[in-house]
Amino acid sequence: MRSLVYRKANALEWEDAAEPELDDPRAALVRPVAAALCDLDWMIVRGMTPFASPFGFGHEAIARVERVGSAVEMFAPGDVVVVPFQISCGTCTLCRAGQTGNCSGVRRRGAMYGIGATGGDYGGLLTDLAVVPFADAMLVRVPDGVSAAAAASVSDNVVDGYRCVAPFLEEHPGSEVLVVGGLGASVALYAAASAVALGASRVDYFDADAGRRERAAQLGANPLERLPEKIVPRYPLVVDVSGALPRLHDAIASTSFAGTCVVPAIYFGETTPLPLYRMYFKGMRLETGRANARPAIPKVLELIASGKLRPELVTSRTVAWDDARDAILEGPQTKLVMVRDG
C-alpha cells in the first residue's frame, strides 16, 4: 500500500508501506476515500511546527470500513465513516466527560493521526489503509445524502470551528459574534458558518484576505476589511483564529465586558504576551486548547444533513487522490480536498 510521508519542509513523498495489522479486537481497518488538509497541515508542510519527521501525513478523512475486529459491534465492512483526528478510547473518565482530546486510555496524551511520534505514532490518513484502534468509540457513520467530499474536514477543522461558538450560543442564543481569520483559514470560516447556522443575530468576519472575506459572505457572515482604529468592546463572543499576536490583542479588545474570547489558533512558543490588566477589569473569559472532536461530530453532521451548515462552500480546491502531493506542494489554500475513485 502507499502512504504520503512528510520528510522535511516542502518535502512530501508517496512511499510504499506494509499493510497494517488488525491485531486488536476493538479496532477497524479503514480505507480513506476523501481527505482534507487541516490548517495545521499547511504549517507542517512549511516547516513551522516542532514535530519530528518523517511521519505519515494527514489527519482529516472520510473512510470506508474494510475489516473489523471481533469485538466491534457498531460497524461493518462497507460503512462510510468520519475518522476523528484524535485517538480516544471512549471509556476512560476523561472520554466520558467529553474530553476525548485528552484520553487517558491511549499510550500518549493528545494522541492523533498525522504528526508522528508527537501524536503517538498512529500514522497518517493520506494512506491506502489506516487502523482505528477503538472503532466503536471513535467512528461516526456519515448520514445518507452527505457526500464524502463535503464532510472531509469534519474529522477536525469543521468541528474545531463549531466548538468555538456552539457552547456560547446554546447558553446565549442570538448573540453577536466576531471571527478573526488569518493563519487558521478554514477554522475561522467554519466558525463563522457555524455561528450563522446556530442563529447568531450577527456574525462579523474580519480577515485581510479578500477571497476568504468573499467566502464568509457566501456563508452568511458580514465581511470586514478592517477593524476600527479605536476598537469598541462590543462582541459577547469573539473567535481568534489569526495565529498573529496583534490580531489576538484586537480580538481581546473587541470582546465585551463579561464576554468570551475563544482561541483555537496555536501560538507556538513558550510565552505569549496578553493584556491581562484590561482583561481583568472587563471580567472576560479567554478559552484556548485543542478541540475535543468526537463528541461534536454527530451534531455537526446533523447540521450538514439539514442544509444549515455547508462546509463545501469553504472548499477552495478538490483534486484526485493521486494528485494530493503535487496539489499540497503548490502552496496553502483555504481548504484542499482530495477524493479517491473506487
N, C-alpha and C positions, 0 to 999 in steps of 0.2 A: 504494500500500500504506500501512498505518498502523503507526506505532511509538509506544510510550509514552515520553515525554520528561520528564526531570527538569529543572525550571526553577529552583526555589529551594526552601527549606524548606517542606514541606507543599504543594507545587505540582507536580502531575504532570498531563500532558495527552496525550491521543491526538492525534497530528499526522500529516498526510499527508507522505509521503516518496517520493522516487524509488526505483524498484526497483533494488537493487544490481546492478552488472555482474559477470559471471563472466569476468574478464579474466586469470586465471592458470590454466594448465592443471592445476595441482596442487590447485585449490580446488573446493569444492562449494557449491551454493546449497541451503539447508535451510529448512523451514517448521516453526517450533516448534509442537508440539501439546500440550505441557504445560510449565508453568514454575513455579518456586517462588521465594519471596522469601528470599534469604540473610539471615543475621543482620546482615551489614554493610549490606544494603539498608535495613533499618529505621533505621540510624544516618544513612544518606544522606538519607532522607525527612525526618528530624527536623533536618537541617542541622548534624549533628555531625561531618562529615568535611571535609577541606580540598579536595575535588575541585572544579575549576572547572566551572560549568554554563554553558549547557544541554548535556545529553548523553542519548543513548539509554539506557534504564534496563533493569536486569535482567541476570543472568548465570548463571542456573541453568535448563537446559531439556533436555527430550527433544524431538527433531525428526524429521521425515520428510525424507529426501533428495529434492529436486526435480530438480536437474540437477548434473552433474559435469563437470569439465574433462577434457581429452583424456588427461592423464597420471594420472588417478585410476584405480587398478586394483582396490581392495578394496571399493568401494561403488558402488551403482547407485540410480537413482530408485526410490522406494518403501521403501527400507531405513529402519527406525526406529532411531535412534542417540542415544547420550548425546553432548552437545556440551560438552566440558570448558570451564570458565570461563576458563582460561589459554590463550593462543596459544603454540603450540610447534611447531618445525619437525621435530622427531624425529631430526635428523641431526647437529646440532652436538655438540661434546664434552660440553656440559652436559646436553643432552637424552639422549644415550647413557648418561650417568651417572645418569639418573633425576631430574635437576634441571630438570624441564620448566617450573617456575615462574620460572626464570632464563634461559630460552632466549636464546642469543646470535644466533640466526638471524632475529630479528624486529627491527623498527626501534626498539623501545624495550624495555629490560629490564623484566620484570614485566608484559608486555602481557596484557590481559584485556578481556573484554566488560564493558560496563555502568558504567564510571567515566570515560568521556570521554577527554580528552587525556592524563590521567594514566596511562591504560591503553593508549595508542596509538591512540585514535580508531577502534576496531573496532565501534562501535555497541553497542546492547543486544540482549537476546534476548527481550524482550517486544515482538515485532515480527512482521510477516507473513512476512518473508524475511530471512535473515542469511547472510553469507558465512563459510565456514570455510576459511581460507587454505591449510592443509596437511591436506587431508581424510584421506589415508591414515594420517598420523601422529597426528592428533587424535581422530578419531571412533571410537566403540566401539559395536558393534551391541548392541541390547537383546535379551537372551535371550527365547525363547518362554516365555510364562507370567508374565512380569514386566510389570505394567501401567505405562504412561507416568506416570500419577498417582503411583504408589508410588515410582517411580525419579526423579521430577522434580528432587530435590535432590542426586542423585548427581554432578552437574556439579561440586559444590563442598562443601556442608556435610556430607553423609554421608561423603564421602571425608576431609574435614578431621577429623571425629571418629574415623574408623577409623585414620588415620595417627598419631593421638596415642597409641594403645595397641598397635597391631599389632606394630611392631618390637620393643617391650619384651617383649610376651607370647610372641612367637616365640622369643626368647632365654631368657626366664624363664617358662615355662609354669606356669599355676596360681597366679600371684602375686595378692595383694590389690591392689585399685585404689580410689582415691578420685577422684571427679569433683566439682569445684566449679562449680556452674552460676551463671547470672546473666544478664548482658547478652548473652552468646553462647548464647542459649537452646537452639536446636536442635542446635548443635555439641556442647554438653555432653551432651544426651540421646543423640545418635548415638555419642558416645564411650562412654557407659555401655552402650548396646546392643551396640556392637562388642566391648567387653570381655567381656560375657556370652557373646556368640556365639563368641568365641575361647577360652573356657574358663577365665577368671579364677576363682579359688577364691571370691572375694567382691568385689562391686562396691558400694561405698557412694556415695551420691549426695546431696550437700548443696546445698540451694537454699532461698532464702527464700520462693519461690513454691510454694504448696500444689498448684496444678494441675500444675506440672512435676514435683513430687515424686510425684504420683499417676501420671503418665505413666512416670516412671522405674521405679516398682514394676511397672507393666504390662510393661515391658521386661525385667524380671528383676533389677533392681538393688534395693538396700536404701536407702530414702529416709531422710535425716537432717534433722530440723527445725533442729538447731543442732549446732555443733561444741563439744566440751567446753571449759570455761574454760581449763583447763590442757591444751594440745594436746600429745599424745604423738607423736613422730616414728615413726609406725607403718607407713606405707604405702610399699612399694618403688616404686610408680608413682602419681603424683598428676597430674591434669589440671586446670589452672585456666582456665576459660572465663568467669570472672566479669566481667572488664573493670573490676574495682574494686580499688584498691590494698590496702585492708585484707584482702580475700579472697585476693589474691595472696600476702600475707605469711602468712595462715593456711595456704595451700597449701604454701608453702615449709616452714613449721613442721611440717606433717603428714608431710613426706617423710622416709623413714627414712635412717639412715646408709648412705652409698653408693647412695642411691636416685636416682630421676629425677623431675623435675617438668617437665611439658610445658605450654607456654603458647601456645595458638593464638590467644588473645584479642589484640586490638590495643590497646595503650596509647598513645594519641595524646599527643604532647608530646615535647619534646627530651630530658627526663630522667625516669627512673622510679626512685625510691629502692629499694634492695634490701638485705637483711640479709646482706651478703657475709661478715661475720665468722662468723656462725652457719653459713652455707653452706660456708665454707672448712673448718671443723672437722668438719662432717658428711661432707665429701668427696662431696657430692651433685652431680648434674648438672642444669643448667637449660637446657631447649631451647625456642627460640621461632623464629618465622618462618612464612612462608606455606606452605600445603600445596603439594606437587608432585602435582597431581591426576591427571594422565593415567596414570602407571604403576600407580596403585592402583585405578583404576576397574574393570578386569576382575575383580580379586579381590573387590571389593565386590559387583559384580553376581552373582558366583558364590555369595556368602553369601546374597544376597537370593533367588536362584533356588532355593537349598536350603531356604529357610524359616527358617534360623538367624538372619537379620537381617531385621527387619520395620520399615522406615522409615515405613510408613504409620501406625504407632502414634504417631509423633511429630507427624503432620499434625493441626493443630488446626482447619483450615477448608479446604474445597475450593469454588471458585466458577467460574462460566463465564468464559471468556477476556474477553468484552466487559465484564465487571463488575470487572476487575482494578483499574482506577484507584480506583473507589469503595471497594473492599474494602481496598486498601492504605492509603488516607487515613483509614479508620476507626481505624487505630492498630495498634501492634505486636501480633503473635500469635506463638505458638511456631513454627508453620510454616504459611504460607499457600501453597496450591497452586492454580493457575489452569489450566483444561483447555479446549481448543478442540474444538468439534464439527466433524468432517469434515476 
